[in-house]
Amino acid sequence: MPNPQKTAIVEELKEKIAGSKAIVVADYRTMKVSDMAALREKLRPLQSECKVAKNTLFRLAGGDGIPEGLMPHLEGPSAFIFVPGDPVDPAKAVADFQRDHRAFTIKGGMLDGKFMTAEQVQALSKMPTREVMISQMLGSIQSPLTGLVGTLQGVISNLVFTLQAVVDKRQPAA
């Protein structure tokens, strides 16, 4: 008969896995509790959560939804960072945290159900956020249009100035 406490943890993990766009798995061996609290505090405004759980319970909760490449990384103490939204900012926060705390090591993760290596998580952390990418794209679309409008406006202005010069030339001097 399963332990009710562990069953509750598995159910909670199932909900978190189902609601996450990305999950980062990290080794937190020899980390201080205060450091883990600092990581959680850093992730909270990003709508992400760091949860320490047994690998076996994570495997049970994930079932077939866990990519095969992630399975070897589910050894030893693991912290799971659940990211329900845009994964770039939380990946940056985790990568910054790893840089500052050598005891914290990214093992790997998953993005949209696909395995990511630790290097791919690091690469994700270096990408611009979704909002920045959208604004860059709109800026690149808007730039040629702005140039075209400026050119057309210059042509119209030149036509108006030329017509005004013709009118001024034809009017007798007063």
N, C-alpha and C positions, 0 to 999 in steps of 0.2 A: 504494500500500500504506500503510495507516494506521500512524502512529507507535505502537509498543507502550506507550510512556509515556502518551501521550494516551488511548489505548484503556483503560488501567488507570484513569486519572482519570475517564473517562466512566462506566466500570462502578461506580466508587466513588460518583460523583454519582447514578447510577441507584438504587443501594441507599439512599442518604441521602434522595432524593426520595420513594422508595416508602415509607420508614419514617417520614416526617415528616407530622405533622398540620398543621403550619404552616411556612412558609418566609418569612423577611424578607430583602429585597434592599436593600443599602445601598451608598452611594458612600463610599469610604474615602480619596479623593484627599488627598494631603499629610499623611496620618496617620503618626505615628511607629510604628515596630515595637513599641516598649514599650507604646504605647496599645492597639494591636491585641491584644497579649498580655494586657493588663489586661481587655479585653472578653472574650477567651476564658476567662480565669480567672473572670470574673463569671458566665459562662454554664455553666461546667462543673458546678457543684453543681445546676443546674437541668436537667441531662441534655440540654442543648442544645449545639450546636457551631457555631462560626463558621469558614467555609472560604472562602478566596479562590480563585476559579477564573475562567477565561476564559468570557465570555458565550456564545461559540460552543459550547464544551464543555457548558455548562449546558443550552443549547437542544437539543443532540444527546441528552443524557441524559434530559431531560424529555419529549422527543418531543411527542405530542399532549396530554400531561398538564399542560402549562403553559398557563394561561389566556391568551387573546388580549390582554387588557388589560395583562398584565405584559410582553409583548414589547417595547414601546417603551422600557421602563425598563431593558432589558438592553443598555445602551450605556455605554461608559466603564468605569473600574475598578469591579468589583462584588464585594462580600462577601456571602455567603449564610449566613444563620443558620437552621440546621435544627432544628426543634422537634418531637420525637417525641411529647411528652405534652401536658399542659395548656399552652396558648400564652400565658396571661395573665402569669405571672411572667417568662418570657423577654422578652415584649414590654415589660414594665416595665423590665427590665434594659437593653434596647436603647434605650428612650426616655430613661431616665436617663443612659445613656452619651452619647446624642446631645446632651442638654442640657449636659453637661460638656465635650464635645469638638465644637466647631463644624465641624471638618473632616469629621466623620462625619455623613452625611445619609441618612435612610431614603428609599428610592425608592418602595417599595411592597412587595407580598408576596402570598402566597396562603394561604388557610385552607380546608382540606378541598377543595382543587382549585378554589376560586373566588378571583378577583382581589381584592386589597385595596389601596386607595390608601394613601399615607403617613399621611393623616389618620385612616383607619380603623385603621391599626396603632397610632397614638397613642391612639385611643378604646379599643382593646382593652387597652392598657396601663393604662387608668384603671378597668377593670372589676375587681370583686372576684374572687378565685380561685374555682375550682369548689368547694373545701371550704368556703369562707366562704359562698358562695351556698347550699349545701346546709344548713349550720348555720342560716343566716337563715331558710330555708324551714321547717326543722323547728321552730325557735323560734316562728315565726308560727303553725304548726299546734298546737304544744304550749300556747301562751298561752291560747287559749279553753278548752282542756281543763282547764288548771290552775285557771282561774277557775270553771269548772263544778264541779270537785271541791271547791274552797273554799266555794262557795255551798251545795252539798249537805251538806258537813261542818258548816256553820253551822246549817242547818235541823235536822240530826240532833242537834247539840249543844243547840239550843234545846229540842227535844222532850225530851231526857234531863233538862235542868235543870227543865223544867216538871213532868215526872213526879216528879222528886225533891222539888220544892216541894209537890206534892199529897200525897206520902207523908209528908213532914215535918209537914204541916198536920193530917193525919188521925191521926197518932200522938199519944197523950196526952203531955202534958209530964211528964217523969219527975222 
